[in-house]
Amino acid sequence: MSNRRTEALIFVVILLTGAVSVYVLQPLRSAPLVRDQADILNAEQEERIANYHQAILTTYDIDLRVVTSDSADDIDTLAVGIFEQDRVGENSSTARGLLFLISPEIDQVRMETSRTVEPVFTDIFTSYVEERQMVPFFQADRVADGILATTELIASRAEAALRNEAFIPPAKTFEPSSGAGASTRARIGTGYERPEGPQLALQQGYQPYQVVEAYISAMEDQNANPDLAIYSRASQTMFQDWVVTPAQMRNVAKTYQDCPPAVTRSQGGFAVVQYPVEVRTCSPFFLHREEGAWRLDFPTMSQTIRFNQSNQWFVARSLPENYKFAFAGQAFDQNGFPLSRPKR
């Protein structure tokens, strides 16, 4: 393919959350985005990861690779060699390269970075996302989900970096790794240990916005208790099987702490807490009254509200009848993203 712009490909990307989005994806210059030498991913998982990472390349110009290795060699040395062999960063017009290397043979995972992304994906950051985001999924033997969940944090970090112009000025050619990054134990299949927390007292007369505030506070406190009283019974059941990581909770808390004031719309036993649609990272919350109190309805939210690779929310299916009233004056584009202009 001679021209990256005119011969771009279109793929449907299915994210970890199940969201389906369409992106214009650039053709690759060098090795595949996913090489599963250790045979720990199935074909469908490889495709999901590759498609999502191609969307990251298109959106943030970051060449993000995944290699699983069956080698028993030192992972730091191996990562530097693979980075150069596969020319990680060559697919990026600015030589931004990032490698996820997973070695079940020696129970290690490493993130290796190019010089052009070091100021953004620092050693401290890469160590944090490995330990607090990737490894909990690996412990639950959900390697593909761990990779995708980590990529979501990479995307959030990249989005902020572009706004703040934090990336090093573009390099014109491929640059080998400088050895920056971090390694940790992979702990694949060792068993997920949920970071539990205390029960929250649901004060009588709590209004919907106060329940949402209690949820954001719980995330800030790293409270992953699936049976919190602010959750509906159906939400509590859903969360029993979810992998909840410290990094996810911190990211939720930070996102909503930065949101502008919300408004609450209620009808009968249902309510929606909504933020201005101009701030697309602040998605609405659905609540319904259960046993005399307002509680968060996460099953309905997870079926209705999805996010793209930039963490912007959209409606993935028809709005549920019980909550449709709150969006009566809201227009959406053909992909389900809310529009600032009112519906006519």
C-alpha positions in Angstrom: 0.0 0.0 0.0 1.7 3.2 -1.2 -0.4 5.9 0.5 -1.4 5.7 4.1 -4.1 8.3 3.8 -5.8 7.3 0.6 -5.6 3.5 1.2 -6.7 3.6 4.9 -8.8 0.6 5.9 -12.1 0.7 7.8 -12.6 -1.8 10.6 -15.2 -2.4 13.3 -13.6 -2.3 16.7 -15.2 -4.1 19.6 -13.9 -2.7 22.9 -13.5 -4.5 26.2 -16.8 -3.0 27.3 -18.5 -4.5 24.3 -18.9 -1.2 22.5 -18.8 -1.2 18.7 -17.3 1.8 17.0 -16.1 2.4 13.4 -12.7 3.9 12.8 -10.6 4.7 9.7 -7.5 2.7 10.4 -4.0 3.2 8.8 -2.3 0.2 7.1 0.8 -1.1 8.9 4.4 -0.7 7.7 6.1 -3.4 9.9 5.4 -6.5 12.1 1.8 -7.3 13.2 0.4 -5.5 16.2 -0.1 -8.8 18.0 2.3 -11.8 18.0 1.2 -14.6 20.3 4.3 -16.8 20.5 3.2 -18.3 23.8 -0.2 -19.3 22.5 -2.2 -17.7 25.3 -4.7 -15.8 23.1 -7.3 -17.2 20.7 -7.9 -15.8 17.3 -10.9 -13.7 18.3 -8.9 -12.1 21.1 -6.0 -11.4 18.9 -8.3 -9.7 16.4 -10.0 -7.6 19.1 -6.6 -6.4 20.5 -5.2 -5.7 17.0 -8.2 -3.7 15.9 -8.3 -1.6 19.1 -4.6 -1.0 18.9 -5.0 0.1 15.3 -7.6 2.6 16.4 -5.1 3.9 19.0 -2.5 4.3 16.1 -5.0 6.3 14.1 -6.2 8.5 17.0 -3.0 9.1 18.9 -0.3 8.0 16.4 1.0 5.5 18.9 2.3 2.2 17.5 1.2 -0.1 20.4 2.4 -3.8 20.0 1.7 -6.9 22.0 4.1 -9.9 22.0 3.7 -13.0 24.2 6.9 -14.9 24.4 7.8 -18.6 25.2 11.4 -17.6 25.9 13.0 -18.0 29.4 15.4 -15.2 28.7 15.6 -12.1 30.9 12.6 -10.0 30.0 14.3 -6.6 30.0 16.9 -7.8 27.5 14.2 -9.6 25.5 12.1 -6.5 25.3 14.9 -4.3 23.9 15.6 -7.0 21.3 12.0 -7.4 20.2 11.5 -3.6 20.1 14.3 -3.3 17.6 13.5 -6.5 15.7 9.9 -5.6 15.2 10.7 -1.9 14.8 8.1 -0.8 17.3 7.1 2.7 16.5 7.7 2.5 12.8 3.9 2.5 12.1 3.7 5.9 13.8 4.5 9.0 11.8 6.0 10.5 14.9 7.9 7.3 16.0 5.8 6.8 19.1 6.3 3.2 20.1 5.0 1.1 23.0 5.5 -2.6 23.6 3.5 -5.0 25.9 5.7 -8.1 26.4 4.2 -11.0 28.3 6.3 -14.0 29.2 4.4 -16.8 31.0 7.5 -19.0 30.9 9.2 -16.7 33.5 6.0 -15.2 34.9 6.9 -11.6 33.8 5.2 -8.8 31.9 7.0 -5.7 30.7 6.0 -2.4 29.0 8.8 -0.9 26.9 8.7 2.6 25.5 10.3 4.7 22.8 12.1 7.9 23.6 9.3 9.9 22.1 6.7 8.7 24.6 8.9 8.5 27.7 7.7 11.9 29.2 4.1 10.6 29.0 4.5 6.9 29.8 7.0 7.2 32.5 8.5 4.3 34.4 6.3 5.1 37.4 3.2 5.2 35.2 4.0 1.9 33.4 4.7 0.2 36.7 1.4 1.5 38.1 -0.7 0.3 35.2 1.0 -3.1 35.2 0.4 -3.7 38.9 -2.9 -2.0 39.3 -4.7 -2.6 36.0 -3.2 -5.4 34.0 -2.2 -8.0 36.6 -5.6 -8.2 38.3 -7.1 -9.4 35.0 -4.2 -11.8 34.5 -4.8 -13.2 37.9 -8.4 -14.0 36.8 -6.9 -15.7 33.7 -8.3 -13.0 31.5 -5.2 -12.0 29.6 -6.9 -10.4 26.6 -9.2 -8.3 28.8 -6.2 -7.2 30.9 -4.4 -6.0 27.7 -7.5 -4.1 26.5 -8.2 -2.6 30.0 -4.6 -1.4 30.1 -4.9 0.1 26.6 -7.9 2.1 27.8 -5.7 3.7 30.4 -3.0 4.3 27.8 -5.6 6.1 25.6 -6.7 8.3 28.5 -3.1 9.2 29.3 -2.4 9.9 25.6 -5.5 12.1 25.3 -4.3 14.3 28.2 -0.8 14.4 26.8 -2.0 15.7 23.4 -4.0 18.5 25.2 -0.9 19.5 27.2 1.6 18.9 24.3 3.5 16.5 26.6 4.9 14.3 23.8 8.5 14.8 22.7 8.6 16.6 19.2 8.2 14.0 16.4 11.1 11.9 15.3 11.5 11.4 11.6 12.7 7.8 11.7 12.3 4.7 13.8 14.1 4.9 17.2 15.2 1.9 19.2 14.1 1.6 22.8 16.2 3.4 25.3 15.5 0.8 27.9 12.7 2.8 29.6 9.6 1.0 31.0 8.8 -1.4 33.8 8.6 -5.1 34.5 6.5 -7.0 37.1 5.3 -10.5 37.8 2.4 -11.5 35.4 0.7 -13.9 37.9 -1.5 -15.4 35.1 -4.2 -17.7 36.5 -3.1 -17.4 40.1 -6.6 -16.2 41.2 -8.1 -12.7 41.3 -8.4 -11.1 44.8 -11.0 -8.4 44.9 -9.9 -5.2 46.8 -12.9 -5.2 49.2 -14.2 -2.3 51.2 -16.7 -1.4 53.9 -20.4 -1.1 53.4 -21.7 2.4 52.8 -24.5 3.8 54.9 -27.3 4.8 52.6 -28.8 7.8 54.4 -32.6 8.0 54.4 -33.8 10.6 52.0 -30.7 10.5 49.8 -31.4 12.1 46.5 -30.1 10.6 43.2 -27.2 13.1 42.9 -26.1 12.2 46.5 -26.1 8.5 45.6 -23.8 9.4 42.6 -21.6 11.4 44.9 -21.4 8.5 47.3 -20.3 6.2 44.4 -17.6 8.6 43.3 -16.3 8.8 46.9 -16.3 5.0 47.1 -14.2 4.8 43.9 -11.8 7.4 45.4 -11.5 5.3 48.5 -10.8 2.2 46.4 -13.9 0.5 47.7 -14.7 -2.5 45.4 -17.3 -4.0 47.6 -19.9 -5.4 45.2 -22.7 -5.3 47.7 -22.7 -1.6 48.4 -26.2 -0.3 49.4 -26.0 2.4 46.7 -26.2 -0.4 44.1 -29.4 -2.0 43.0 -29.8 -5.8 43.6 -29.2 -6.4 39.9 -26.1 -4.3 40.0 -24.8 -6.2 43.1 -25.3 -9.5 41.2 -23.5 -8.2 38.1 -20.5 -7.0 40.1 -19.9 -10.3 41.8 -18.2 -11.6 38.6 -16.5 -8.4 37.6 -12.7 -7.8 37.8 -12.4 -4.4 39.5 -8.9 -2.9 39.6 -7.5 -0.1 41.7 -6.5 1.8 38.5 -10.1 1.6 37.2 -11.5 3.0 40.4 -8.9 5.8 40.5 -9.7 6.7 36.9 -13.5 6.8 37.6 -13.0 9.0 40.6 -10.7 11.4 38.7 -12.9 11.6 35.7 -16.1 12.6 37.7 -14.3 14.9 40.1 -13.4 17.0 37.1 -16.9 17.0 35.7 -19.1 20.2 35.8 -22.2 20.2 37.9 -24.9 17.7 36.9 -28.7 18.0 36.8 -31.2 15.4 37.9 -34.3 14.4 36.0 -36.7 12.0 37.6 -40.1 10.5 36.7 -41.9 8.0 38.9 -39.3 5.6 40.3 -36.6 6.4 37.8 -33.9 9.1 37.6 -31.0 10.2 35.5 -28.1 12.3 36.7 -26.7 14.1 33.6 -23.7 16.3 32.9 -23.4 18.9 30.1 -23.1 16.9 26.8 -20.2 19.1 25.7 -18.0 17.2 28.3 -18.3 13.8 26.6 -16.2 11.9 29.2 -18.9 12.5 31.9 -21.5 9.9 31.1 -25.0 10.0 32.8 -26.0 7.8 35.7 -29.2 5.8 35.8 -31.0 5.1 39.1 -34.3 3.6 40.2 -36.0 3.4 43.5 -35.7 0.0 45.2 -36.8 -0.8 48.7 -37.6 2.9 49.3 -34.2 4.3 48.3 -32.5 5.5 45.1 -29.9 3.0 43.8 -27.6 2.9 40.8 -28.8 0.7 37.9 -25.5 -0.5 36.4 -26.9 -3.3 34.3 -29.0 -0.9 32.3 -26.1 1.6 32.1 -23.7 -1.0 30.8 -26.2 -2.2 28.1 -27.0 1.4 27.0 -24.0 3.6 27.5 -20.7 2.7 25.8 -17.4 4.5 25.3 -15.0 5.0 22.4 -11.2 4.8 22.5 -11.1 8.5 23.8 -13.5 7.6 26.7 -16.4 9.6 25.1 -19.8 8.2 25.8 -22.5 7.3 23.3 -25.8 5.4 23.3 -25.2 1.9 21.8 -28.8 0.9 21.6 -32.3 2.3 22.0 -32.8 4.2 25.2 -34.7 2.1 27.7 -38.4 3.2 28.1 -38.0 3.8 31.8 -35.2 6.4 31.3 -36.1 7.8 27.9 -37.9 10.8 29.5 -34.6 12.3 30.6 -33.3 12.6 27.0 -36.5 14.0 25.5 -34.8 17.2 24.2 -31.5 15.6 23.4 -30.3 15.0 19.8 -27.8 12.2 18.9 -25.8 11.7 15.8 -25.9 8.5 13.7 -23.4 6.8 15.9 -25.2 7.6 19.1 -23.0 10.4 20.3 -25.0 13.3 22.0 -25.1 16.6 20.1 -24.9 20.0 21.7 -27.7 21.4 19.7 -31.2 20.6 20.9 -33.4 18.2 18.9 -35.9 19.9 16.6 
